[in-house]
């Protein structure tokens, strides 16, 4: 069986994989909206076809609520400190694998 036919097979009715479990048990949070969901104030960019080329008419506008932060998320400032780095030391004597 080739890969494309394998990937498009339906899951069995009693499948307990993570995808099926989430689709059965997921409940959307009450009142929560995605930060990527545009509101009434947000406006997508508008383009037009002029002389066979796409021409930019109006820029997109994103309200302050949906504008991404200029700083990365908090967890990116924490880097795992594993101590002093281990230097690379090349082996001088060649060896043979046994087995």
C-alpha positions as CSV (number, residue, x, y, z in Angstrom):
1,X,0.0,0.0,0.0
2,X,1.4,3.4,-0.9
3,X,1.7,6.2,1.6
4,X,-1.1,8.4,0.2
5,X,-3.7,5.6,0.4
6,X,-2.5,4.8,4.0
7,X,-2.8,8.5,5.1
8,X,-6.4,8.9,3.8
9,X,-7.9,5.8,5.6
10,X,-10.7,6.6,8.1
11,X,-10.1,5.8,11.7
12,X,-12.0,2.8,13.2
13,X,-15.1,3.6,15.4
14,X,-13.3,2.6,18.6
15,X,-10.0,4.4,17.8
16,X,-8.3,5.8,20.8
17,X,-5.6,7.9,19.1
18,X,-5.1,11.5,20.3
19,X,-6.8,13.0,17.2
20,X,-10.0,10.9,17.8
21,X,-9.9,11.5,21.6
22,X,-9.7,15.3,21.1
23,X,-12.5,15.3,18.5
24,X,-14.7,13.4,20.9
25,X,-13.9,15.3,24.1
26,X,-12.9,18.9,23.1
27,X,-15.2,21.6,24.3
28,X,-14.4,25.2,23.2
29,X,-13.7,27.6,26.0
30,X,-16.6,29.9,26.9
31,X,-16.2,33.4,25.7
32,X,-12.7,32.9,24.5
33,X,-11.8,34.1,21.0
34,X,-8.7,33.3,19.1
35,X,-6.2,36.2,18.8
36,X,-6.1,35.6,15.1
37,X,-9.9,36.0,14.7
38,X,-10.5,39.4,13.2
39,X,-13.0,41.7,14.8
40,X,-15.2,44.4,13.3
41,X,-12.3,46.9,13.5
42,X,-9.8,44.7,11.7
43,X,-9.7,45.1,7.9
44,X,-7.9,42.8,5.4
45,X,-5.7,44.2,2.6
46,X,-7.5,44.8,-0.7
47,X,-6.0,44.0,-4.0
48,X,-7.2,44.5,-7.6
49,X,-6.3,43.1,-11.0
50,X,-5.0,46.0,-13.2
51,X,-3.5,45.2,-16.6
52,X,-3.0,41.6,-15.7
53,X,-1.1,42.4,-12.4
54,X,-2.3,42.4,-8.8
55,X,-2.2,45.9,-7.5
56,X,-2.4,46.9,-3.9
57,X,-5.4,49.2,-3.2
58,X,-5.7,49.6,0.6
59,X,-3.4,48.3,3.4
60,X,-4.6,45.9,6.0
61,X,-5.5,47.4,9.4
62,X,-5.2,45.4,12.6
63,X,-6.7,46.8,15.8
64,X,-4.6,47.2,18.9
65,X,-6.3,44.1,20.5
66,X,-5.1,41.8,17.6
67,X,-1.7,43.5,16.9
68,X,1.1,41.0,17.9
69,X,3.4,42.0,20.7
70,X,6.8,43.4,19.8
71,X,8.3,41.2,22.4
72,X,8.4,37.4,22.2
73,X,6.3,35.3,24.6
74,X,7.6,35.1,28.2
75,X,8.9,31.5,27.9
76,X,11.4,32.3,25.2
77,X,13.6,34.3,27.6
78,X,14.3,31.3,29.7
79,X,17.1,29.1,28.3
80,X,18.1,25.9,29.9
81,X,21.5,26.3,31.5
82,X,23.1,22.9,31.5
83,X,26.5,24.2,32.8
84,X,29.8,24.6,31.1
85,X,29.9,23.5,27.4
86,X,31.7,20.3,26.7
87,X,34.5,20.9,24.2
88,X,34.8,18.6,21.2
89,X,37.9,16.5,21.5
90,X,38.8,14.6,18.3
91,X,40.0,11.0,18.7
92,X,43.7,10.5,17.8
93,X,43.6,6.7,17.7
94,X,41.4,5.1,15.1
95,X,39.3,2.2,16.3
96,X,37.3,-0.6,14.7
97,X,33.8,-1.6,15.5
98,X,33.5,-5.1,16.9
99,X,30.6,-7.3,16.0
